[in-house]
């Protein structure tokens, strides 16, 4: 009974933080869009994409900063309340926050190079970006293992069993997960509202799992980010006034992976994040099939959301149906974690 009451209070506080971050993001949204328009920081649409996307040319970009800034601000301020005797957030919220910032900087460099740099319209070279992502991921994996001492792996449905110790193999496994999902959310970011809705659903799921596992600070961080994403979606739903860019998508994917790793429940990450996983797998399959068949395509276009667009689905239909699938699998993932 006492545990249930504690969990109830934790959820209430987490939802309060989500509401606060939503309000901060919405308030900051319009000035940010005006700022991006003033400096002409607009999206360049790839020519080989669906033709309907050409109307989005020039839409303000690098919108990931819109939801990152309120989360960072709240995380720092709430940790500062410890000096006043309150305990709203703890050190466990700092690692995902730092991961979010690190990958946001990488994404911002990529976005800026694609807008104003020598590779205008293309962005940073894929090989360069992967190398930097991997180096960051290895450092983060080491910190998770030896500084945070998170559980290597918890088997869903076996609550009373000890975490599985992966030893030194944890670092390459964790680094792979971080890089993979950083790119997975990046590939998901192609339609108005899609990456934001999917990411909010995933973070809400792992926030709930963290609270149920007694990781209150991590859960609060997740819901703070969910609220900020909802605030971003206020401006990003179709027709979008702002795009998150790699600044947002790379940081969201890496942070989601780190949150999953911190709970120890990362085996259910492919279940909860089924849409980003499907998106990145579709790209891998498309490239592999194209090379193997010397020019044939498995999908009409990859990532997967473009395939359904070319089948005749409207942009709104793709986003809503993908989100419904994401929501169902997220609920299934939470159910598995609670077994």
HUTADA-V639659 format. One record per backbone hydrogen bond with DSSP energy under -0.5 kcal/mol. CO is the residue of the C=O (numbers start at 1). NH is the residue of the N-H. E is the energy in kcal/mol with one decimal. If there is no record, write none. Layout:
# HUTADA-V639659
co->CO nh->NH e->E
co->CO nh->NH e->E
This chain:
# HUTADA-V639659
co->1 nh->5 e->-2.1
co->2 nh->6 e->-2.4
co->3 nh->7 e->-2.6
co->4 nh->8 e->-2.2
co->5 nh->9 e->-2.3
co->6 nh->10 e->-2.3
co->7 nh->11 e->-2.5
co->8 nh->12 e->-2.1
co->9 nh->13 e->-2.3
co->10 nh->14 e->-2.5
co->11 nh->15 e->-2.5
co->12 nh->16 e->-1.8
co->13 nh->17 e->-2.3
co->14 nh->18 e->-1.9
co->15 nh->19 e->-2.2
co->16 nh->20 e->-2.2
co->17 nh->21 e->-2.6
co->18 nh->22 e->-2.1
co->19 nh->23 e->-2.2
co->20 nh->24 e->-2.2
co->21 nh->25 e->-2.2
co->22 nh->26 e->-2.5
co->23 nh->27 e->-2.2
co->24 nh->28 e->-1.9
co->25 nh->29 e->-1.2
co->26 nh->30 e->-0.8
co->27 nh->31 e->-0.5
co->28 nh->32 e->-1.8
co->29 nh->33 e->-2.4
co->30 nh->34 e->-2.3
co->31 nh->35 e->-2.1
co->32 nh->36 e->-2.4
co->33 nh->37 e->-2.2
co->34 nh->38 e->-2.3
co->35 nh->39 e->-1.9
co->36 nh->41 e->-2.9
co->37 nh->40 e->-0.9
co->40 nh->42 e->-1.3
co->41 nh->61 e->-2.1
co->43 nh->45 e->-0.6
co->43 nh->58 e->-2.9
co->46 nh->49 e->-1.4
co->50 nh->53 e->-1.6
co->51 nh->54 e->-2.0
co->52 nh->55 e->-0.9
co->53 nh->56 e->-1.9
co->54 nh->57 e->-1.4
co->56 nh->59 e->-2.2
co->59 nh->43 e->-2.3
co->60 nh->243 e->-2.3
co->62 nh->65 e->-1.3
co->63 nh->66 e->-1.6
co->63 nh->67 e->-0.6
co->64 nh->67 e->-0.8
co->64 nh->68 e->-1.9
co->65 nh->69 e->-2.0
co->66 nh->70 e->-0.5
co->67 nh->71 e->-1.1
co->68 nh->72 e->-2.5
co->69 nh->73 e->-2.6
co->70 nh->74 e->-2.7
co->71 nh->75 e->-2.4
co->72 nh->76 e->-2.4
co->73 nh->77 e->-2.6
co->74 nh->78 e->-2.9
co->75 nh->79 e->-1.5
co->76 nh->80 e->-1.6
co->77 nh->81 e->-0.8
co->78 nh->88 e->-0.6
co->78 nh->89 e->-0.6
co->79 nh->82 e->-1.3
co->80 nh->83 e->-1.7
co->81 nh->84 e->-1.5
co->81 nh->86 e->-2.1
co->82 nh->85 e->-1.2
co->90 nh->93 e->-2.0
co->91 nh->94 e->-1.6
co->91 nh->95 e->-0.9
co->92 nh->96 e->-0.6
co->93 nh->97 e->-1.3
co->94 nh->98 e->-2.9
co->95 nh->99 e->-2.5
co->96 nh->100 e->-2.4
co->97 nh->101 e->-2.1
co->98 nh->102 e->-2.7
co->99 nh->103 e->-2.5
co->100 nh->104 e->-1.5
co->101 nh->105 e->-2.2
co->102 nh->106 e->-1.7
co->103 nh->107 e->-2.6
co->104 nh->108 e->-2.7
co->105 nh->109 e->-2.2
co->106 nh->110 e->-2.0
co->107 nh->111 e->-2.9
co->107 nh->247 e->-0.5
co->108 nh->112 e->-3.0
co->109 nh->113 e->-2.2
co->110 nh->114 e->-1.8
co->111 nh->115 e->-1.3
co->112 nh->116 e->-3.2
co->112 nh->117 e->-1.1
co->114 nh->121 e->-3.8
co->117 nh->120 e->-0.7
co->119 nh->122 e->-2.5
co->119 nh->123 e->-2.7
co->125 nh->129 e->-2.4
co->126 nh->130 e->-2.5
co->127 nh->131 e->-2.0
co->128 nh->132 e->-2.2
co->129 nh->133 e->-2.6
co->130 nh->134 e->-2.5
co->131 nh->135 e->-2.3
co->132 nh->136 e->-2.4
co->133 nh->137 e->-2.5
co->134 nh->138 e->-2.4
co->135 nh->139 e->-1.9
co->136 nh->140 e->-2.4
co->137 nh->141 e->-2.8
co->138 nh->142 e->-2.1
co->139 nh->143 e->-2.1
co->140 nh->144 e->-2.6
co->141 nh->145 e->-2.1
co->142 nh->146 e->-2.9
co->142 nh->147 e->-0.5
co->143 nh->147 e->-1.7
co->143 nh->148 e->-3.0
co->144 nh->150 e->-2.1
co->153 nh->164 e->-2.7
co->154 nh->156 e->-0.5
co->155 nh->158 e->-1.9
co->158 nh->161 e->-1.1
co->164 nh->153 e->-0.5
co->164 nh->166 e->-0.7
co->166 nh->169 e->-1.4
co->167 nh->170 e->-1.5
co->168 nh->171 e->-0.9
co->168 nh->172 e->-0.6
co->169 nh->173 e->-1.8
co->170 nh->174 e->-3.2
co->171 nh->175 e->-2.5
co->172 nh->176 e->-2.3
co->173 nh->177 e->-2.1
co->174 nh->178 e->-2.2
co->175 nh->179 e->-2.5
co->176 nh->180 e->-2.9
co->177 nh->181 e->-2.4
co->178 nh->182 e->-1.8
co->179 nh->183 e->-2.0
co->180 nh->184 e->-1.9
co->181 nh->185 e->-2.1
co->182 nh->186 e->-1.2
co->183 nh->187 e->-2.4
co->184 nh->188 e->-1.5
co->185 nh->189 e->-1.3
co->188 nh->190 e->-1.8
co->188 nh->191 e->-0.6
co->191 nh->194 e->-1.5
co->191 nh->195 e->-0.6
co->193 nh->197 e->-2.3
co->194 nh->198 e->-2.5
co->195 nh->199 e->-2.5
co->196 nh->200 e->-2.3
co->197 nh->201 e->-2.0
co->198 nh->202 e->-2.1
co->199 nh->203 e->-2.8
co->200 nh->204 e->-2.2
co->201 nh->205 e->-1.9
co->202 nh->206 e->-2.4
co->203 nh->207 e->-2.2
co->204 nh->208 e->-2.1
co->205 nh->209 e->-2.1
co->206 nh->210 e->-2.5
co->207 nh->211 e->-2.0
co->208 nh->212 e->-2.4
co->209 nh->213 e->-1.8
co->210 nh->215 e->-3.3
co->211 nh->214 e->-1.4
co->214 nh->216 e->-1.3
co->215 nh->219 e->-2.2
co->216 nh->220 e->-2.4
co->217 nh->221 e->-2.1
co->218 nh->222 e->-2.2
co->219 nh->223 e->-2.1
co->220 nh->224 e->-2.1
co->221 nh->225 e->-2.0
co->222 nh->226 e->-2.1
co->223 nh->227 e->-2.3
co->224 nh->228 e->-1.8
co->225 nh->229 e->-2.4
co->226 nh->230 e->-2.2
co->227 nh->231 e->-2.0
co->228 nh->232 e->-2.2
co->229 nh->233 e->-2.6
co->230 nh->234 e->-1.0
co->232 nh->235 e->-1.6
co->232 nh->236 e->-0.9
co->233 nh->237 e->-1.9
co->235 nh->241 e->-3.3
co->235 nh->242 e->-0.8
co->243 nh->63 e->-3.2
co->244 nh->64 e->-1.7
co->244 nh->248 e->-1.1
co->245 nh->248 e->-0.9
co->245 nh->249 e->-2.5
co->246 nh->250 e->-1.6
co->246 nh->251 e->-0.6
co->248 nh->252 e->-2.5
co->249 nh->253 e->-2.2
co->250 nh->254 e->-2.0
co->251 nh->255 e->-2.3
co->252 nh->256 e->-2.5
co->253 nh->257 e->-2.0
co->254 nh->258 e->-2.1
co->255 nh->259 e->-2.6
co->256 nh->260 e->-2.3
co->257 nh->261 e->-2.4
co->258 nh->262 e->-2.4
co->259 nh->263 e->-1.6
co->260 nh->264 e->-0.9
co->260 nh->265 e->-0.7
co->264 nh->154 e->-3.0
co->265 nh->268 e->-1.6
co->266 nh->269 e->-1.1
co->268 nh->272 e->-2.6
co->269 nh->273 e->-3.0
co->271 nh->274 e->-1.0
co->273 nh->277 e->-2.1
co->274 nh->278 e->-2.4
co->275 nh->279 e->-2.4
co->276 nh->280 e->-2.3
co->277 nh->281 e->-2.3
co->278 nh->282 e->-2.2
co->279 nh->283 e->-1.4
co->280 nh->284 e->-2.1
co->281 nh->285 e->-2.8
co->282 nh->286 e->-2.3
co->283 nh->287 e->-2.4
co->284 nh->288 e->-2.5
co->285 nh->289 e->-2.8
co->286 nh->290 e->-2.3
co->287 nh->291 e->-2.1
co->288 nh->292 e->-2.4
co->289 nh->293 e->-2.4
co->290 nh->295 e->-2.6
co->303 nh->306 e->-1.5
co->303 nh->307 e->-0.9
co->304 nh->308 e->-1.5
co->305 nh->309 e->-1.6
co->306 nh->310 e->-2.3
co->307 nh->311 e->-0.8
co->308 nh->313 e->-2.1
co->309 nh->312 e->-1.4
co->314 nh->318 e->-2.3
co->315 nh->319 e->-2.2
co->316 nh->320 e->-2.7
co->317 nh->321 e->-2.6
co->318 nh->322 e->-2.6
co->319 nh->323 e->-2.2
co->320 nh->324 e->-2.2
co->321 nh->325 e->-2.1
co->322 nh->326 e->-2.5
co->323 nh->327 e->-2.8
co->324 nh->328 e->-2.2
co->325 nh->329 e->-2.4
co->326 nh->330 e->-2.3
co->327 nh->331 e->-2.2
co->328 nh->332 e->-1.9
co->329 nh->333 e->-2.4
co->330 nh->334 e->-2.2
co->331 nh->335 e->-2.1
co->332 nh->336 e->-2.3
co->333 nh->337 e->-2.2
co->334 nh->338 e->-1.5
co->336 nh->339 e->-1.1
